[in-house]
């Protein structure tokens, strides 16, 4: 599976049990990166993709049932338990440090960075997208 995750400088994903940002440009970039494939999401993430209902499939158990070719947007679960199934990792870095109560603990040592793209978001002047492939 391809895991798509937004993190801060300390791998923080959520703060006070809420997402750190609702950046609409990131959501558009995720869908562009998916290149027409359906993005699997948790129902918690559905409001982020409300303008694109035909582009996502919301399911609370999506990480357990995701297939090898699926793209999964993860924001309220640590992807580490699914590491053996993640062949590609897409990180959107906010390039800021927030207080966080949920962090990504998935290590990058078994992945190779293959692409980096910087762009301005709607909530952050600089967002970095990094694409990693499992070695």
N, C-alpha and C positions, 0 to 999 in steps of 0.2 A: 504494500500500500504506500501511497504518498501521504505523509502527514504534513499539514500546513498549520503553523503555530506562530502566534504573535507573542514576542517577549520583550522585556526591558533589558537593561545592561546586566542585571543579576539573574537572568533567566526567569524573572517574575512573570506570571501569566495573569493573575487576578489579585485584586486588592480589596479587602473587606468583603470578600465573597462576591465581587463584581468584576466585570471585565475592566481592563485598564483604559481602553479606548474604544470608540465606535467609529473608527476612521472609514468613511465611505470610499475613499480612493483605494484603500487596501482591499476592500471587498470587491471593487471593480477589477483590481489587479489579480486577485485570487481567481475570479471567474475567467479573466483573460488567460491566465496561466493554465487553467483547466481545459481551455481550447474546445469548448463545447461539451465536455464530459460533465456528468452530474457530480456535484460536490456533496459528499455525505457530511451531515452536521448533526449535532445534538439539538434537541428541541429548544434548549436554552439559547442557542445561537440563531434561531429562526428570525428574530426581529432584525438582525443585521442584514439578512438576505431577503427581507420582505418585498423589495422591489423586483426580485428575481425568482419568483416561486417555481418557475419551470426549470431552473438551473440547479436546484438543491433537492435533497431528500433528507428530511429530518426524522431521526429515530434515536431514542435514548440508548439503545444497545448497538449503535452503529460501529463502534470500534471492535466489538467482539465478532460481528458478522461481516466486516469489510473484507472484500476480496483483494487479491494480489494487484489488480489494476485500478482499484478505487482510490479516489482522492478524498481525504478526510480533513476537514477543518476542525482543529482541536483547540478549545479555549478553556474548558472547565474540567479537564482531566489531565493528569500527568501521562505523557505518552510512553514513559519508561516500561511499564508492564507489557507493552506491545512491540518492544524493540526488535524482537525476532521477526516480526511481520512488516516492519517499516523498511522498505528498500530505497525510498527517496524521502528527503526531509526538506521542507521549504520553511525557512524562518523569516518572519518579518520583524525586524528589530526597530523598536521605537527610538533607540539611541538616547534614552533617558533612564534614570533610576527612579522607580516608584517604590513605595512600601508594598510589599507583596505577602499574601498568605497562601498562595499557590504558586509553585515553581515547576519548571521543566527540569527533571533530574536526568533525563536521557543524555548520556555522554555523546560527544561527537567524535571520539577516537576511532570508531569503526566506519566513519563516513569521510568522504573526500569532497571538499568544496569545489563545485564545478561552474558556478555562475554567481555574480554579484550585480545587483542593480540598485541604484539610489534614485529616489524620487520624492517629491513634495506631496504630503498627504493633506487631508482636510483638517486634521487636528495637530499634525506635527510637520515642521518645516523640512525635516529630513527623515525618511524611512529607508531602511536598507533591506532588500530582499536577498537572501542567500539560499542557494539551492545546493544540497548535499546528496551524494549518491553513496550507498553502502559499498564498502571496499570488498 
